[in-house]
Amino acid sequence: MSTGMTNVAMLFVAALIYGGVFSANKLAAEAGWSPLTFVFAQSLIAGIVLVVAGLLRGLDLKPTRSHIVSYLVIGAFVVGLPITLLTHVAPHLPAAATTLVLALSPVFTLMFAILARIEAFRWRALAGVVFGLAGVAVLVSPGSELGSGDATGWFLLALLAPVFFALSNVAASVLRPPATASLTMAAGVLLGSAVVVLPIMAFAGAWALPSAPAAQAVVPVLLAGAINAAFFVLLFEIIRRAGPTFFAQFNYLAVLSGIGWGAILFAERPGTAFWIALGLMLVGIYLSTGRPAVKDATPAAGGKEPVA
């Protein structure tokens, strides 16, 4: 298989895998997992598995100070905080609806990058923001599936997740950790997420394990851990091989993957307003990623690149 085809295949696999994390969050909520405990468990398990894999491969896992800072900040913003939030809102929204937050990640990244003067203002970027927000407006408009009852409030709360994702992208572009093996960076980010979530768990007293039967409780945490372990290794490796612009296409594929997983696992059938909103958000992604959102960026991977 040619290098180009390999990169494309890796991108599709990464999107297929990550789209399942939103359904895993919903399964965790149904099993009674506390959002904080769930995120801590999945991050710790995935991080330890990758550390063991790194040791078996003979990789140098000794972190420098810049690595540690990078792991903690990016781990907090790309896993710890947003996935805790999405697990919290999961019982109140369809999995497909929470998946749409991925479509707004590039849009918010551009906004923050422009404010931080990492990216110059462009009218094309502004148009991307407008299309993304138009999609949100359609999705929460009266008569839509999220436009009544408490669903609107829960979806608006879920919109903090792409804000966290965007902050992780901009933080990665500023921190610029030295070049590191993809597996090492993935392990560090996941363990960084667990370290950040741990004191929050202690403060909130969120130590209780789910009351559901063990078989039901263990499935979502192992599923989410496996998803994160595989996805972050692929993320850093794709960026190393093909660069940030190529990886930006992940946002299209992961949204569609998340919708597919919601249909398979929960028999969700989104309505017309959902598809209109998705179309508007995809246009927003296209406009936002037509050029690199953050100049020379490589998320957490030793350069400066948007994570999602």
Buried (B, 14 or more C-beta within 10 A) or exposed (E): EEEEEEBBEBBBBBBBBBBBBBBBBBBBBBBBBBBBBBBBBBBBBBBBBBBEBBEEEEBEBEBEEEBBBBBBBBBBBBBBBBBBBBBBBBEBBBBBBBBBBBBBBBBBBBBBBBEEEBBEEBEEBBBBBBBBBBBBEBBBBEEBBBBEEEBBEBBBBBBBBBBBBBBBBBBBBEBBBEEBBBBBBBBBBBBBBBBBBBEBBEEEEBEEBBEBEEEBBBBBBBBBBBBBBBBBBBBBBBBBBBBBBBBBBBBBBBBBBBBBBBBEBBEBEBEEBBEBBBBBBBBBBBBBBBBBBBEEBBBBBBBBBBBB
